[in-house]
Amino acid sequence: MEFEEYNSIISGITDELQKIADRTANQALVGSANSANPMFVALMQRHAQLTRLSSELTERMIALMSNGA
């Protein structure tokens, strides 16, 4: 993976995480940000997937950069 590709993927992840944050904030305002709301649960699951993917990609990029130094 090249650094530019990493940046592009991380940027997409960040954008999606922001959309999740906006949607859950709206749900909180109307009192539906809870485990009884399947949409909220799905957003939280997607958030967990994205943060895990971001972490894995960052660790991989750090390893690649360390080996190339």
C-alpha positions in Angstrom: 0.0 0.0 0.0 1.3 3.4 -1.0 1.0 6.4 1.3 -1.4 8.2 -1.1 -3.7 5.1 -1.1 -3.6 5.0 2.7 -4.5 8.7 2.9 -7.4 8.3 0.5 -8.8 5.3 2.4 -8.4 7.0 5.8 -10.0 10.1 4.5 -13.0 8.0 3.4 -13.2 6.4 6.8 -13.0 9.8 8.5 -15.8 11.1 6.3 -18.0 8.1 7.1 -17.3 8.4 10.8 -18.4 12.0 10.7 -21.6 11.1 9.0 -22.2 8.5 11.8 -21.5 11.1 14.4 -24.0 13.5 12.8 -26.7 10.8 12.6 -26.2 9.6 16.2 -26.2 13.2 17.4 -29.6 13.7 15.7 -30.9 10.5 17.2 -29.7 11.7 20.7 -31.6 15.0 20.2 -34.9 13.1 19.6 -34.2 10.5 22.3 -33.7 7.5 20.0 -30.0 6.9 20.5 -30.3 3.7 22.4 -30.0 -0.1 22.0 -33.8 -0.4 21.3 -33.3 1.5 18.0 -32.0 -0.9 15.3 -30.7 2.0 13.3 -28.6 3.3 16.2 -27.3 -0.3 16.8 -26.3 -0.6 13.1 -24.5 2.8 13.2 -22.6 1.8 16.3 -21.6 -1.5 14.7 -20.4 0.3 11.6 -18.5 2.8 13.8 -16.7 -0.1 15.5 -15.8 -1.7 12.1 -14.5 1.6 10.8 -12.4 2.4 13.8 -11.0 -1.1 13.8 -10.2 -0.8 10.1 -8.6 2.6 10.6 -6.4 1.2 13.4 -5.3 -1.8 11.3 -4.5 0.3 8.3 -2.5 2.8 10.4 -0.5 0.0 12.0 0.2 -1.5 8.6 1.3 1.9 7.2 3.6 2.5 10.2 5.2 -0.9 9.8 5.7 -0.3 6.1 7.3 3.1 6.8 9.5 1.7 9.5 10.8 -1.0 7.3 11.5 1.4 4.5 13.4 3.9 6.7 
